[in-house]
Amino acid sequence: MSKLQVISISVLCFAGFASVLSLIFYFGDWPRLIVLVVVGVFLGLLAAPSIEPKAFKHAWAYELLSGAMAGALIGLIFIGTGEALLVGALIGAVLGYTAPYWIKHAPTP
């Protein structure tokens, strides 16, 4: 499979699973839905290199950048200041860089 197919399937599975559960149990809580979709996309982006490692030449850089992007979005959603965006991006980058060690233990849909 190509890299784009792996990313698309992984992101759709993780984000779709998280958003469907949020819609069923917490319908009408739209900020919660947005946060769960971002977290689902984050986990999907980080799980893609673990699903098909041969498709990703520089998996560590991909995971680091996607982690920083997702962390920045979560910081922006929760607090909305520049400091929260920066701290969220740093925490997301660390989580993305260390993803090969902990992503194996995350429950998958």
N, C-alpha and C positions, 0 to 999 in steps of 0.2 A: 504494500500500500504506500501511497505517497504521503509526504509529511502533512499536506493540507487535509487529506482524508482522515488521517489519524487524529489530528487536532480537532476537526469538525465533529467526528464521532464522540471523542472523549468529552469535549465541552458540552455537546448536546445531551449526553447521558448524565453527566454530573449536574449541570445547571437545570436540566429538565426535571430530574428526580427531586432536587431540592425545592424547585419552585412549585411543583405539583403538590408536594407535601405541605408547603406553606399555604397554598391556596385552599387545600382541603381543611386543614386544622385552624388556620388563622385568616380566613377570608375577610378582606377589607383592611387588613393591616399592611398597607402598601409600603411603608419604609422597611418593614421586616422582609417583605418579598424582594425588594431591591437588594438588600444586604445578602439574603440567601442566594440570589442569582449571582451576585458578584463572587461570593464564596464558592459557589458551584463552578463558575467559570475558572476561578483560581485553581481549584482542585483538578479540574479537567485539563487545564493547561499544564499543570505540573505532572499529571499522570501520563500525558501523551508520550514523553520520551521513555517512560518505563514500559508502556504497552508495546511500542515498536522502536527499540533502541537503534536499529540500523538506519532508520529514516532521518535521524537527527545527528548531524556531524558535530556540532558544538552544543550539546544538550545543556551543559552547565550555564552557558550564556543565555540561552533561551529561557531556562528556568529562573535565572536571576532577574532578567528583565520582566518576565511575566509576573513574578512575585512582587517586584517593585511597583508595577502598574496596578495590580490588584490591591496591594497595601495602601497605595496612594488614594485609590478610589474609596476604600473603606474609611480611611482617615477623613476624606472629604465628606463622605455621607454622614459620619457620626458627629464631627465637630465643625468642619468647614473652614478651619483656619489654615494658614500656611504652615504653621508648626505641626499641626496634626497631619497634614499632607506629607511633610518631610519625614516625620517619625513613622507614619504608616508605610511610606515607601522603603525606609530603611529596614523596618521589621519584615516587610514582605520580601525584600531582597535577601535577607538572611534566611527566611523560611524557604525561599526559592532555591538558594544555593545549597541548603542542606536537605532538599527534597529527596534526593536518591536514598537517603538513610531512613526517612520516616514515612514516605509515601506508600511503602509496601505494607504498612500497618494500618492505613486508612481503609475503612470499609467502603467497598465499591458497590454501586447499584447493579 
